[in-house]
């Protein structure tokens, strides 16, 4: 079963980026995320949408 809500570490691994880069993308609002307490979370659907936009050539 795929996780619906992912951590920064999980997203970083999935995208094969560093956690720092992933964190920056989320903090800057380029990758949609939300905070629970001090921890960022990313919805899998938002991540898939983000990837589709990149595939269509949209800029970050």
CHARMM-style PDB file with segment names, atoms N, HN, CA, C and O in Angstrom:
ATOM      1  N   UNK     1       0.833  -1.193   0.000  1.00  0.00      PROA
ATOM      2  CA  UNK     1       0.000   0.000   0.000  1.00  0.00      PROA
ATOM      3  C   UNK     1       0.878   1.257   0.000  1.00  0.00      PROA
ATOM      4  O   UNK     1       1.810   1.384   0.795  1.00  0.00      PROA
ATOM      5  N   UNK     2       0.558   2.172  -0.905  1.00  0.00      PROA
ATOM      6  HN  UNK     2      -0.198   2.069  -1.551  1.00  0.00      PROA
ATOM      7  CA  UNK     2       1.324   3.409  -0.964  1.00  0.00      PROA
ATOM      8  C   UNK     2       0.875   4.361   0.130  1.00  0.00      PROA
ATOM      9  O   UNK     2      -0.303   4.418   0.483  1.00  0.00      PROA
ATOM     10  N   UNK     3       1.825   5.099   0.655  1.00  0.00      PROA
ATOM     11  HN  UNK     3       2.782   5.052   0.368  1.00  0.00      PROA
ATOM     12  CA  UNK     3       1.497   6.061   1.697  1.00  0.00      PROA
ATOM     13  C   UNK     3       0.825   7.277   1.082  1.00  0.00      PROA
ATOM     14  O   UNK     3       1.286   7.799   0.067  1.00  0.00      PROA
ATOM     15  N   UNK     4      -0.258   7.727   1.690  1.00  0.00      PROA
ATOM     16  HN  UNK     4      -0.633   7.303   2.514  1.00  0.00      PROA
ATOM     17  CA  UNK     4      -0.971   8.917   1.219  1.00  0.00      PROA
ATOM     18  C   UNK     4      -0.250  10.193   1.641  1.00  0.00      PROA
ATOM     19  O   UNK     4      -0.231  11.186   0.913  1.00  0.00      PROA
ATOM     20  N   UNK     5       0.345  10.145   2.836  1.00  0.00      PROA
ATOM     21  HN  UNK     5       0.330   9.339   3.427  1.00  0.00      PROA
ATOM     22  CA  UNK     5       1.061  11.291   3.390  1.00  0.00      PROA
ATOM     23  C   UNK     5       2.525  10.879   3.556  1.00  0.00      PROA
ATOM     24  O   UNK     5       2.825   9.843   4.150  1.00  0.00      PROA
ATOM     25  N   UNK     6       3.425  11.698   3.029  1.00  0.00      PROA
ATOM     26  HN  UNK     6       3.182  12.539   2.547  1.00  0.00      PROA
ATOM     27  CA  UNK     6       4.843  11.356   3.047  1.00  0.00      PROA
ATOM     28  C   UNK     6       5.648  12.395   3.825  1.00  0.00      PROA
ATOM     29  O   UNK     6       5.279  13.568   3.888  1.00  0.00      PROA
ATOM     30  N   UNK     7       6.751  11.941   4.413  1.00  0.00      PROA
ATOM     31  HN  UNK     7       7.050  10.988   4.362  1.00  0.00      PROA
ATOM     32  CA  UNK     7       7.667  12.832   5.120  1.00  0.00      PROA
ATOM     33  C   UNK     7       8.651  13.427   4.109  1.00  0.00      PROA
ATOM     34  O   UNK     7       8.737  12.982   2.964  1.00  0.00      PROA
ATOM     35  N   UNK     8       9.383  14.434   4.560  1.00  0.00      PROA
ATOM     36  HN  UNK     8       9.313  14.795   5.490  1.00  0.00      PROA
ATOM     37  CA  UNK     8      10.440  15.027   3.719  1.00  0.00      PROA
ATOM     38  C   UNK     8      11.426  13.936   3.286  1.00  0.00      PROA
ATOM     39  O   UNK     8      11.826  13.881   2.123  1.00  0.00      PROA
ATOM     40  N   UNK     9      11.813  13.075   4.225  1.00  0.00      PROA
ATOM     41  HN  UNK     9      11.489  13.120   5.169  1.00  0.00      PROA
ATOM     42  CA  UNK     9      12.784  12.012   3.924  1.00  0.00      PROA
ATOM     43  C   UNK     9      12.236  11.063   2.856  1.00  0.00      PROA
ATOM     44  O   UNK     9      12.967  10.663   1.950  1.00  0.00      PROA
ATOM     45  N   UNK    10      10.961  10.703   2.956  1.00  0.00      PROA
ATOM     46  HN  UNK    10      10.366  11.027   3.692  1.00  0.00      PROA
ATOM     47  CA  UNK    10      10.359   9.795   1.983  1.00  0.00      PROA
ATOM     48  C   UNK    10      10.276  10.438   0.606  1.00  0.00      PROA
ATOM     49  O   UNK    10      10.540   9.787  -0.404  1.00  0.00      PROA
ATOM     50  N   UNK    11       9.909  11.713   0.567  1.00  0.00      PROA
ATOM     51  HN  UNK    11       9.694  12.242   1.388  1.00  0.00      PROA
ATOM     52  CA  UNK    11       9.819  12.432  -0.707  1.00  0.00      PROA
ATOM     53  C   UNK    11      11.204  12.576  -1.325  1.00  0.00      PROA
ATOM     54  O   UNK    11      11.376  12.390  -2.529  1.00  0.00      PROA
ATOM     55  N   UNK    12      12.184  12.908  -0.500  1.00  0.00      PROA
ATOM     56  HN  UNK    12      12.045  13.059   0.479  1.00  0.00      PROA
ATOM     57  CA  UNK    12      13.563  13.052  -0.981  1.00  0.00      PROA
ATOM     58  C   UNK    12      14.053  11.748  -1.602  1.00  0.00      PROA
ATOM     59  O   UNK    12      14.662  11.748  -2.672  1.00  0.00      PROA
ATOM     60  N   UNK    13      13.783  10.650  -0.926  1.00  0.00      PROA
ATOM     61  HN  UNK    13      13.289  10.650  -0.057  1.00  0.00      PROA
ATOM     62  CA  UNK    13      14.196   9.345  -1.445  1.00  0.00      PROA
ATOM     63  C   UNK    13      13.458   9.036  -2.757  1.00  0.00      PROA
ATOM     64  O   UNK    13      14.061   8.562  -3.720  1.00  0.00      PROA
ATOM     65  N   UNK    14      12.175   9.305  -2.780  1.00  0.00      PROA
ATOM     66  HN  UNK    14      11.685   9.690  -1.997  1.00  0.00      PROA
ATOM     67  CA  UNK    14      11.347   9.042  -3.960  1.00  0.00      PROA
ATOM     68  C   UNK    14      11.834   9.845  -5.173  1.00  0.00      PROA
ATOM     69  O   UNK    14      11.911   9.316  -6.282  1.00  0.00      PROA
ATOM     70  N   UNK    15      12.160  11.126  -4.952  1.00  0.00      PROA
ATOM     71  HN  UNK    15      12.097  11.555  -4.051  1.00  0.00      PROA
ATOM     72  CA  UNK    15      12.618  11.996  -6.039  1.00  0.00      PROA
ATOM     73  C   UNK    15      14.127  11.897  -6.278  1.00  0.00      PROA
ATOM     74  O   UNK    15      14.655  12.490  -7.218  1.00  0.00      PROA
ATOM     75  N   UNK    16      14.809  11.145  -5.423  1.00  0.00      PROA
ATOM     76  HN  UNK    16      14.380  10.663  -4.660  1.00  0.00      PROA
ATOM     77  CA  UNK    16      16.262  11.010  -5.450  1.00  0.00      PROA
ATOM     78  C   UNK    16      16.945  12.365  -5.361  1.00  0.00      PROA
ATOM     79  O   UNK    16      17.841  12.687  -6.141  1.00  0.00      PROA
ATOM     80  N   UNK    17      16.497  13.147  -4.390  1.00  0.00      PROA
ATOM     81  HN  UNK    17      15.770  12.885  -3.756  1.00  0.00      PROA
ATOM     82  CA  UNK    17      17.079  14.444  -4.058  1.00  0.00      PROA
ATOM     83  C   UNK    17      17.565  14.384  -2.614  1.00  0.00      PROA
ATOM     84  O   UNK    17      17.241  13.459  -1.870  1.00  0.00      PROA
ATOM     85  N   UNK    18      18.347  15.389  -2.237  1.00  0.00      PROA
ATOM     86  HN  UNK    18      18.611  16.141  -2.842  1.00  0.00      PROA
ATOM     87  CA  UNK    18      18.738  15.457  -0.831  1.00  0.00      PROA
ATOM     88  C   UNK    18      17.541  15.937  -0.016  1.00  0.00      PROA
ATOM     89  O   UNK    18      16.630  16.573  -0.547  1.00  0.00      PROA
ATOM     90  N   UNK    19      17.552  15.631   1.258  1.00  0.00      PROA
ATOM     91  HN  UNK    19      18.292  15.115   1.690  1.00  0.00      PROA
ATOM     92  CA  UNK    19      16.473  16.101   2.134  1.00  0.00      PROA
ATOM     93  C   UNK    19      16.479  17.627   2.198  1.00  0.00      PROA
ATOM     94  O   UNK    19      15.420  18.249   2.288  1.00  0.00      PROA
ATOM     95  N   UNK    20      17.672  18.234   2.151  1.00  0.00      PROA
ATOM     96  HN  UNK    20      18.532  17.729   2.078  1.00  0.00      PROA
ATOM     97  CA  UNK    20      17.783  19.690   2.211  1.00  0.00      PROA
ATOM     98  C   UNK    20      17.102  20.329   1.000  1.00  0.00      PROA
ATOM     99  O   UNK    20      16.364  21.303   1.152  1.00  0.00      PROA
ATOM    100  N   UNK    21      17.339  19.798  -0.189  1.00  0.00      PROA
ATOM    101  HN  UNK    21      17.938  19.007  -0.312  1.00  0.00      PROA
ATOM    102  CA  UNK    21      16.717  20.317  -1.414  1.00  0.00      PROA
ATOM    103  C   UNK    21      15.207  20.163  -1.343  1.00  0.00      PROA
ATOM    104  O   UNK    21      14.466  21.082  -1.692  1.00  0.00      PROA
ATOM    105  N   UNK    22      14.755  19.010  -0.894  1.00  0.00      PROA
ATOM    106  HN  UNK    22      15.357  18.263  -0.611  1.00  0.00      PROA
ATOM    107  CA  UNK    22      13.317  18.744  -0.774  1.00  0.00      PROA
ATOM    108  C   UNK    22      12.694  19.706   0.217  1.00  0.00      PROA
ATOM    109  O   UNK    22      11.621  20.256  -0.032  1.00  0.00      PROA
ATOM    110  N   UNK    23      13.362  19.910   1.338  1.00  0.00      PROA
ATOM    111  HN  UNK    23      14.234  19.463   1.540  1.00  0.00      PROA
ATOM    112  CA  UNK    23      12.891  20.821   2.373  1.00  0.00      PROA
ATOM    113  C   UNK    23      12.739  22.236   1.811  1.00  0.00      PROA
ATOM    114  O   UNK    23      11.745  22.915   2.071  1.00  0.00      PROA
ATOM    115  N   UNK    24      13.744  22.670   1.034  1.00  0.00      PROA
ATOM    116  HN  UNK    24      14.551  22.119   0.824  1.00  0.00      PROA
ATOM    117  CA  UNK    24      13.707  24.010   0.430  1.00  0.00      PROA
ATOM    118  C   UNK    24      12.533  24.139  -0.528  1.00  0.00      PROA
ATOM    119  O   UNK    24      11.841  25.157  -0.522  1.00  0.00      PROA
ATOM    120  N   UNK    25      12.300  23.126  -1.347  1.00  0.00      PROA
ATOM    121  HN  UNK    25      12.863  22.299  -1.352  1.00  0.00      PROA
ATOM    122  CA  UNK    25      11.182  23.155  -2.300  1.00  0.00      PROA
ATOM    123  C   UNK    25       9.849  23.322  -1.575  1.00  0.00      PROA
ATOM    124  O   UNK    25       8.978  24.066  -2.027  1.00  0.00      PROA
ATOM    125  N   UNK    26       9.698  22.635  -0.466  1.00  0.00      PROA
ATOM    126  HN  UNK    26      10.406  22.031  -0.100  1.00  0.00      PROA
ATOM    127  CA  UNK    26       8.459  22.712   0.307  1.00  0.00      PROA
ATOM    128  C   UNK    26       8.359  24.069   1.002  1.00  0.00      PROA
ATOM    129  O   UNK    26       7.309  24.710   0.970  1.00  0.00      PROA
ATOM    130  N   UNK    27       9.443  24.500   1.625  1.00  0.00      PROA
ATOM    131  HN  UNK    27      10.296  23.979   1.651  1.00  0.00      PROA
ATOM    132  CA  UNK    27       9.444  25.782   2.338  1.00  0.00      PROA
ATOM    133  C   UNK    27       9.140  26.945   1.405  1.00  0.00      PROA
ATOM    134  O   UNK    27       8.447  27.888   1.788  1.00  0.00      PROA
ATOM    135  N   UNK    28       9.655  26.881   0.182  1.00  0.00      PROA
ATOM    136  HN  UNK    28      10.217  26.115  -0.130  1.00  0.00      PROA
ATOM    137  CA  UNK    28       9.457  27.963  -0.793  1.00  0.00      PROA
ATOM    138  C   UNK    28       8.106  27.864  -1.491  1.00  0.00      PROA
ATOM    139  O   UNK    28       7.757  28.725  -2.298  1.00  0.00      PROA
ATOM    140  N   UNK    29       7.349  26.821  -1.185  1.00  0.00      PROA
ATOM    141  HN  UNK    29       7.632  26.121  -0.529  1.00  0.00      PROA
ATOM    142  CA  UNK    29       6.026  26.674  -1.772  1.00  0.00      PROA
ATOM    143  C   UNK    29       6.021  26.102  -3.183  1.00  0.00      PROA
ATOM    144  O   UNK    29       4.984  26.087  -3.846  1.00  0.00      PROA
ATOM    145  N   UNK    30       7.168  25.636  -3.641  1.00  0.00      PROA
ATOM    146  HN  UNK    30       8.010  25.649  -3.102  1.00  0.00      PROA
ATOM    147  CA  UNK    30       7.254  25.066  -4.990  1.00  0.00      PROA
ATOM    148  C   UNK    30       6.672  23.659  -5.022  1.00  0.00      PROA
ATOM    149  O   UNK    30       6.099  23.224  -6.020  1.00  0.00      PROA
ATOM    150  N   UNK    31       6.834  22.969  -3.918  1.00  0.00      PROA
ATOM    151  HN  UNK    31       7.300  23.323  -3.107  1.00  0.00      PROA
ATOM    152  CA  UNK    31       6.246  21.646  -3.735  1.00  0.00      PROA
ATOM    153  C   UNK    31       5.221  21.779  -2.611  1.00  0.00      PROA
ATOM    154  O   UNK    31       5.585  22.111  -1.483  1.00  0.00      PROA
ATOM    155  N   UNK    32       3.938  21.524  -2.904  1.00  0.00      PROA
ATOM    156  HN  UNK    32       3.642  21.254  -3.820  1.00  0.00      PROA
ATOM    157  CA  UNK    32       2.911  21.732  -1.886  1.00  0.00      PROA
ATOM    158  C   UNK    32       3.086  20.800  -0.692  1.00  0.00      PROA
ATOM    159  O   UNK    32       3.198  19.583  -0.845  1.00  0.00      PROA
ATOM    160  N   UNK    33       3.107  21.390   0.489  1.00  0.00      PROA
ATOM    161  HN  UNK    33       3.016  22.378   0.613  1.00  0.00      PROA
ATOM    162  CA  UNK    33       3.224  20.601   1.709  1.00  0.00      PROA
ATOM    163  C   UNK    33       2.480  21.299   2.834  1.00  0.00      PROA
ATOM    164  O   UNK    33       1.968  22.404   2.659  1.00  0.00      PROA
ATOM    165  N   UNK    34       2.424  20.666   3.958  1.00  0.00      PROA
ATOM    166  HN  UNK    34       2.841  19.768   4.100  1.00  0.00      PROA
ATOM    167  CA  UNK    34       1.780  21.253   5.126  1.00  0.00      PROA
ATOM    168  C   UNK    34       2.531  20.799   6.363  1.00  0.00      PROA
ATOM    169  O   UNK    34       3.239  19.791   6.350  1.00  0.00      PROA
ATOM    170  N   UNK    35       2.363  21.561   7.428  1.00  0.00      PROA
ATOM    171  HN  UNK    35       1.788  22.379   7.439  1.00  0.00      PROA
ATOM    172  CA  UNK    35       3.075  21.263   8.664  1.00  0.00      PROA
ATOM    173  C   UNK    35       2.136  20.663   9.701  1.00  0.00      PROA
ATOM    174  O   UNK    35       1.002  21.109   9.873  1.00  0.00      PROA
ATOM    175  N   UNK    36       2.635  19.649  10.381  1.00  0.00      PROA
ATOM    176  HN  UNK    36       3.556  19.287  10.241  1.00  0.00      PROA
ATOM    177  CA  UNK    36       1.975  19.111  11.564  1.00  0.00      PROA
ATOM    178  C   UNK    36       2.984  19.354  12.675  1.00  0.00      PROA
ATOM    179  O   UNK    36       4.018  18.691  12.746  1.00  0.00      PROA
ATOM    180  N   UNK    37       2.676  20.300  13.531  1.00  0.00      PROA
ATOM    181  HN  UNK    37       1.835  20.839  13.473  1.00  0.00      PROA
ATOM    182  CA  UNK    37       3.664  20.716  14.525  1.00  0.00      PROA
ATOM    183  C   UNK    37       4.848  21.329  13.802  1.00  0.00      PROA
ATOM    184  O   UNK    37       4.687  22.286  13.045  1.00  0.00      PROA
ATOM    185  N   UNK    38       6.031  20.789  14.028  1.00  0.00      PROA
ATOM    186  HN  UNK    38       6.162  20.012  14.644  1.00  0.00      PROA
ATOM    187  CA  UNK    38       7.234  21.299  13.367  1.00  0.00      PROA
ATOM    188  C   UNK    38       7.616  20.463  12.151  1.00  0.00      PROA
ATOM    189  O   UNK    38       8.634  20.729  11.511  1.00  0.00      PROA
ATOM    190  N   UNK    39       6.816  19.466  11.832  1.00  0.00      PROA
ATOM    191  HN  UNK    39       5.989  19.250  12.352  1.00  0.00      PROA
ATOM    192  CA  UNK    39       7.197  18.521  10.782  1.00  0.00      PROA
ATOM    193  C   UNK    39       6.390  18.725   9.500  1.00  0.00      PROA
ATOM    194  O   UNK    39       5.162  18.814   9.531  1.00  0.00      PROA
ATOM    195  N   UNK    40       7.096  18.795   8.380  1.00  0.00      PROA
ATOM    196  HN  UNK    40       8.093  18.723   8.355  1.00  0.00      PROA
ATOM    197  CA  UNK    40       6.447  18.929   7.082  1.00  0.00      PROA
ATOM    198  C   UNK    40       5.940  17.579   6.597  1.00  0.00      PROA
ATOM    199  O   UNK    40       6.560  16.541   6.829  1.00  0.00      PROA
ATOM    200  N   UNK    41       4.805  17.617   5.922  1.00  0.00      PROA
ATOM    201  HN  UNK    41       4.301  18.459   5.733  1.00  0.00      PROA
ATOM    202  CA  UNK    41       4.248  16.428   5.276  1.00  0.00      PROA
ATOM    203  C   UNK    41       3.785  16.812   3.879  1.00  0.00      PROA
ATOM    204  O   UNK    41       3.382  17.948   3.633  1.00  0.00      PROA
ATOM    205  N   UNK    42       3.851  15.855   2.979  1.00  0.00      PROA
ATOM    206  HN  UNK    42       4.179  14.931   3.180  1.00  0.00      PROA
ATOM    207  CA  UNK    42       3.458  16.079   1.587  1.00  0.00      PROA
ATOM    208  C   UNK    42       2.458  14.997   1.202  1.00  0.00      PROA
ATOM    209  O   UNK    42       2.701  13.810   1.417  1.00  0.00      PROA
ATOM    210  N   UNK    43       1.338  15.415   0.635  1.00  0.00      PROA
ATOM    211  HN  UNK    43       1.141  16.379   0.460  1.00  0.00      PROA
ATOM    212  CA  UNK    43       0.355  14.437   0.157  1.00  0.00      PROA
ATOM    213  C   UNK    43       0.867  13.809  -1.132  1.00  0.00      PROA
ATOM    214  O   UNK    43       1.402  14.496  -2.003  1.00  0.00      PROA
ATOM    215  N   UNK    44       0.698  12.510  -1.241  1.00  0.00      PROA
ATOM    216  HN  UNK    44       0.264  11.952  -0.533  1.00  0.00      PROA
ATOM    217  CA  UNK    44       1.172  11.788  -2.422  1.00  0.00      PROA
ATOM    218  C   UNK    44       0.551  12.358  -3.701  1.00  0.00      PROA
ATOM    219  O   UNK    44       1.227  12.473  -4.723  1.00  0.00      PROA
ATOM    220  N   UNK    45      -0.740  12.716  -3.642  1.00  0.00      PROA
ATOM    221  HN  UNK    45      -1.289  12.623  -2.811  1.00  0.00      PROA
ATOM    222  CA  UNK    45      -1.416  13.288  -4.814  1.00  0.00      PROA
ATOM    223  C   UNK    45      -0.753  14.596  -5.249  1.00  0.00      PROA
ATOM    224  O   UNK    45      -0.583  14.845  -6.443  1.00  0.00      PROA
ATOM    225  N   UNK    46      -0.380  15.430  -4.274  1.00  0.00      PROA
ATOM    226  HN  UNK    46      -0.518  15.227  -3.304  1.00  0.00      PROA
ATOM    227  CA  UNK    46       0.293  16.696  -4.587  1.00  0.00      PROA
ATOM    228  C   UNK    46       1.662  16.443  -5.213  1.00  0.00      PROA
ATOM    229  O   UNK    46       2.079  17.158  -6.124  1.00  0.00      PROA
ATOM    230  N   UNK    47       2.348  15.432  -4.720  1.00  0.00      PROA
ATOM    231  HN  UNK    47       2.009  14.852  -3.979  1.00  0.00      PROA
ATOM    232  CA  UNK    47       3.658  15.081  -5.263  1.00  0.00      PROA
ATOM    233  C   UNK    47       3.522  14.620  -6.714  1.00  0.00      PROA
ATOM    234  O   UNK    47       4.306  15.023  -7.574  1.00  0.00      PROA
ATOM    235  N   UNK    48       2.532  13.780  -6.980  1.00  0.00      PROA
ATOM    236  HN  UNK    48       1.895  13.452  -6.282  1.00  0.00      PROA
ATOM    237  CA  UNK    48       2.309  13.301  -8.350  1.00  0.00      PROA
ATOM    238  C   UNK    48       1.974  14.461  -9.285  1.00  0.00      PROA
ATOM    239  O   UNK    48       2.429  14.498 -10.428  1.00  0.00      PROA
ATOM    240  N   UNK    49       1.174  15.406  -8.791  1.00  0.00      PROA
ATOM    241  HN  UNK    49       0.804  15.376  -7.862  1.00  0.00      PROA
ATOM    242  CA  UNK    49       0.807  16.589  -9.576  1.00  0.00      PROA
ATOM    243  C   UNK    49       2.046  17.439  -9.873  1.00  0.00      PROA
ATOM    244  O   UNK    49       2.216  17.936 -10.986  1.00  0.00      PROA
ATOM    245  N   UNK    50       2.898  17.597  -8.874  1.00  0.00      PROA
ATOM    246  HN  UNK    50       2.760  17.193  -7.970  1.00  0.00      PROA
ATOM    247  CA  UNK    50       4.149  18.334  -9.006  1.00  0.00      PROA
ATOM    248  C   UNK    50       5.023  17.715 -10.103  1.00  0.00      PROA
ATOM    249  O   UNK    50       5.592  18.430 -10.928  1.00  0.00      PROA
ATOM    250  N   UNK    51       5.124  16.394 -10.104  1.00  0.00      PROA
ATOM    251  HN  UNK    51       4.662  15.813  -9.434  1.00  0.00      PROA
ATOM    252  CA  UNK    51       5.925  15.672 -11.094  1.00  0.00      PROA
ATOM    253  C   UNK    51       5.336  15.869 -12.492  1.00  0.00      PROA
ATOM    254  O   UNK    51       6.076  16.086 -13.452  1.00  0.00      PROA
ATOM    255  N   UNK    52       4.015  15.795 -12.609  1.00  0.00      PROA
ATOM    256  HN  UNK    52       3.414  15.618 -11.829  1.00  0.00      PROA
ATOM    257  CA  UNK    52       3.356  15.995 -13.910  1.00  0.00      PROA
ATOM    258  C   UNK    52       3.628  17.390 -14.465  1.00  0.00      PROA
ATOM    259  O   UNK    52       3.855  17.549 -15.664  1.00  0.00      PROA
ATOM    260  N   UNK    53       3.605  18.398 -13.598  1.00  0.00      PROA
ATOM    261  HN  UNK    53       3.420  18.269 -12.624  1.00  0.00      PROA
ATOM    262  CA  UNK    53       3.888  19.769 -14.041  1.00  0.00      PROA
ATOM    263  C   UNK    53       5.315  19.863 -14.569  1.00  0.00      PROA
ATOM    264  O   UNK    53       5.559  20.495 -15.597  1.00  0.00      PROA
ATOM    265  N   UNK    54       6.252  19.239 -13.871  1.00  0.00      PROA
ATOM    266  HN  UNK    54       6.053  18.726 -13.036  1.00  0.00      PROA
ATOM    267  CA  UNK    54       7.645  19.255 -14.313  1.00  0.00      PROA
ATOM    268  C   UNK    54       7.785  18.559 -15.670  1.00  0.00      PROA
ATOM    269  O   UNK    54       8.545  19.008 -16.528  1.00  0.00      PROA
ATOM    270  N   UNK    55       7.049  17.464 -15.857  1.00  0.00      PROA
ATOM    271  HN  UNK    55       6.432  17.099 -15.160  1.00  0.00      PROA
ATOM    272  CA  UNK    55       7.106  16.715 -17.115  1.00  0.00      PROA
ATOM    273  C   UNK    55       6.585  17.557 -18.280  1.00  0.00      PROA
ATOM    274  O   UNK    55       7.025  17.398 -19.419  1.00  0.00      PROA
ATOM    275  N   UNK    56       5.650  18.448 -17.983  1.00  0.00      PROA
ATOM    276  HN  UNK    56       5.292  18.577 -17.058  1.00  0.00      PROA
ATOM    277  CA  UNK    56       5.088  19.319 -19.027  1.00  0.00      PROA
ATOM    278  C   UNK    56       5.968  20.534 -19.275  1.00  0.00      PROA
ATOM    279  O   UNK    56       5.649  21.385 -20.105  1.00  0.00      PROA
ATOM    280  N   UNK    57       7.075  20.606 -18.551  1.00  0.00      PROA
ATOM    281  HN  UNK    57       7.334  19.914 -17.877  1.00  0.00      PROA
ATOM    282  CA  UNK    57       8.043  21.690 -18.780  1.00  0.00      PROA
ATOM    283  C   UNK    57       7.817  22.930 -17.948  1.00  0.00      PROA
ATOM    284  O   UNK    57       8.435  23.964 -18.199  1.00  0.00      PROA
ATOM    285  N   UNK    58       6.934  22.848 -16.951  1.00  0.00      PROA
ATOM    286  HN  UNK    58       6.431  22.008 -16.746  1.00  0.00      PROA
ATOM    287  CA  UNK    58       6.736  24.016 -16.090  1.00  0.00      PROA
ATOM    288  C   UNK    58       7.972  24.241 -15.245  1.00  0.00      PROA
ATOM    289  O   UNK    58       8.622  23.299 -14.792  1.00  0.00      PROA
ATOM    290  N   UNK    59       8.281  25.511 -15.043  1.00  0.00      PROA
ATOM    291  HN  UNK    59       7.753  26.276 -15.411  1.00  0.00      PROA
ATOM    292  CA  UNK    59       9.455  25.878 -14.234  1.00  0.00      PROA
ATOM    293  C   UNK    59       9.130  25.842 -12.756  1.00  0.00      PROA
ATOM    294  O   UNK    59       7.993  26.069 -12.343  1.00  0.00      PROA
ATOM    295  N   UNK    60      10.133  25.558 -11.981  1.00  0.00      PROA
ATOM    296  HN  UNK    60      11.057  25.374 -12.316  1.00  0.00      PROA
ATOM    297  CA  UNK    60       9.966  25.574 -10.516  1.00  0.00      PROA
ATOM    298  C   UNK    60       9.904  27.004 -10.028  1.00  0.00      PROA
ATOM    299  OT1 UNK    60       9.767  27.241  -8.828  1.00  0.00      PROA
TER     300      UNK     60
END
